[in-house]
Amino acid sequence: MVRLKNDTLVVVADSEKALFLRNLTDHANPNLEVTDEESQNNPSDKEQSANRPGRMPDTGVGQRSALDDTDWHELAKDRFAKDLADKLYSEAHKGAFDRLVLVAAPHVLGVLRDELHAEVLAKLVMDIPKTLTNHPVDEIEKLVKKEMDAA
């Protein structure tokens, strides 16, 4: 059974916000305290795009096909997850935590898994594919404990 021990770092993230929480007690009665918060301003793709999608000549006379434009909004979401992985590596390298629980939106968790350094993975106790960034801390405590009990 995976337990939420004292001083475990719990990171709750989605594609635009990350909460860094530290467990001050034990698994029986978790008490998470917010120690840091990161966020990014990520406007919609329409606001970030400079031009209309391009067009290119097609095989028929006078025919043209539309090209997909870059989705800047999605790229920013992935970049945020990669930056979070870099921050976790930096903190792990400094010895800021020994145990880590990641709670992240499924897409973000997928990007994080690919980007996490071996030093961070060695400290990872559990990852939970849920979006909890807008939940109050006491609810995050209950949901993390419930997920860990079920594992």
Sequence and secondary structure as in RCSB ss.txt:
>XXXX:A:sequence
MVRLKNDTLVVVADSEKALFLRNLTDHANPNLEVTDEESQNNPSDKEQSANRPGRMPDTGVGQRSALDDTDWHEL
AKDRFAKDLADKLYSEAHKGAFDRLVLVAAPHVLGVLRDELHAEVLAKLVMDIPKTLTNHPVDEIEKLVKKEMDA
A
>XXXX:A:secstr
     TT EEEEE SSEEEEEEE S SSS  EEEEEEEE     HHHH  S   EEE SSTT EEE     HHHH
HHHHHHHHHHHHHHHHHHHT  S EEEEE HHHHHHHHHH  HHHHTTEEEEEE   TTS HHHHHHHHHHHHHH
 
